[in-house]
Amino acid sequence: MSEVSVLTLGPDCTIRTVRSLLDTLSAALAGTMRLTLDCAAVERADVTFVQIVLAADKTAQSRAAGIALVNVPPAVESAFRRAAIALPSAPLL
């Protein structure tokens, strides 16, 4: 298991891509202690994305791991703000 892994997200992080995103996140999280989600390319995000990230973060925390979002564009900030949820930020391990 690697200590740090970076997953670059695509432009569409909405309900349309939920299955693919969930599968990709689950696989990435399974092999790392700290998962960084690079959101630079995200153009669309919705509450489904927020829910998936929160679920992945909860899973990571239960294994003493963590998730952090980097290069957060306005679309991701807006999705989290609309859900009244703070962006997850994992401590450096």
N, C-alpha and C positions, 0 to 999 in steps of 0.2 A: 504494500500500500504506500503510495507516494504521500509526502507531507503536504504539498501544494499543487493544485491543478487549476488551470484556467479554461473556462468554457466561454467561447465567443458566441453570443446570441445573434440570431438573424433579425431582420427588420420587422417581422410580424410576430409579436408575442401576445396573441389574443386567443379567444375561444376557438378560432379557426385552426390554430396550430397546437392546441392543448395536448393532444395525444403524443405527437412527436416531441414536443418540449418536455413533457413529463418523462417519457422514455429516455431522452437524452440526459436530463438532469439526474434521474435515478442511476443511470450507468456511470455518470461522472462522479457522483457522490459516493458510490460504492467503492471506488478505488483511491480515495484521498482523505486526508485529515482536514484539509482546508480547501474549500472550493471557492474560486473567485469567478464571478459572472461578469464578463466584459460586455457591457450594454451599449457600447458606442454605436453600433449599427441599428439599434432598436428605433423604429419609427412609429410603431403602434403598440400600445400595451393597454391591457384592461384589467378588471378585477380578477379575472381567471389567472392571469400572470401573477398577480399579487398573491393569490391563494396558493399557487404552486410553489412560489418562492418561500412563503411562510411554512408550508408543509415540509419542504426540503430542509429549511433551517431548523425546524423542530426535530426532524430525523437526525440531522447532523449533531445537534446539541445533545441528543440522547446517547450519542456515541462519542461524546467529548470532542466533536469536530466542529466546524463552523462554515458559514457562507458569508461572503462579502460581495457587494455590487460595486463595480468601478466604471468610470466613464459613463456616468448616469445622465442620459439626455432628458429633456423636458417631458417627453412622453412617459417615461418610467416614473419620474418624480410626480407627475400629474396623477398617474394611476394609483400610486401609494397615497398621495394626498387625498384623492377622492375616497379611498378606503379608510382614511384616518389612521394609517399605519406608518410607523417609522421604518425607514429602509434598514434591512439587516446589515450588521457590521460585525464580522467575526474578529476576535482578538488575534494578534499574531501569535503563532505557536512556536 
